Amino acid sequence: MTTGRLLVPRRLSGAGPAGTAPSPAGPGLWLVDTTEYRAHAARHAPDTLDSVELARAAEFVRSADRDGYVCAHVALRRLLGAYLGMAARDVVVERAPCAHCDEPHGKPVLPGGTLHFSLSHCEGLSLLAFASTPVGVDVEPVPDAAAIAETADVLHPREAAELAVLPASERPPAFTRVWTRKEAYLKGTGVGLSADPAADYVGAGPDPTPPPGWALRDILAPEGHHAAVALALADPPAEAVDLGGR
């Protein structure tokens, strides 16, 4: 679903995905609100998450961080299980080879490579995407001006120039817009932030500029946030997975 230039994600509730049919309309996008999903996730975590995920959740000191992690990973397993037609606990998630050293600590993947997914979360929100080609998502809160000044070196020179001509009040949302596009693309490639984020131009204006071989779209996010999704193009174009239906 789209609203103008923006893709609109579905909200995942305790009732679960509405369906599991694939659709050519675009990547399946889901938004999880930690406040709304916390009770369901906590109840189902013991029989949904694996031992590694449960141990990781127990390591968080701040309850907000622990809740966000549990909500994101319970949601991920439920959605993967819904599409794959299996129990969420039985879904096997592996690590792809690292893009730099070829060791198995790259991005999370499913065996076989027929379904790709990406997960991003910030405090209070998680965003998930599923597709039949590599996909990346990112959601971020809009930072203050001081934080932006400290991260100017992550922008492509053209992006920095585009931000420089904006009024000061418009720079924080514009920076977040370009950053979420950039991180979504880098996550989709599997390289992530180990690559130089300033090397690729994705644009700071209303319409993203996708890198060659990729589609790049902004996503409707709650107030005070920006989000984006990057999808690898197939030749011929492959159908993406749209969980849940409308």
Helices and strands as residue ranges (DSSP letters): E 2-3, E 6-7, E 10-11, E 28-33, H 34-44, G 45-47, H 51-59, H 63-84, G 88-90, E 94-95, E 108-109, E 116-122, E 125-131, E 135-141, H 145-149, G 152-154, H 157-164, G 168-170, H 171-189, G 192-194, G 197-199, E 214-219, E 225-232
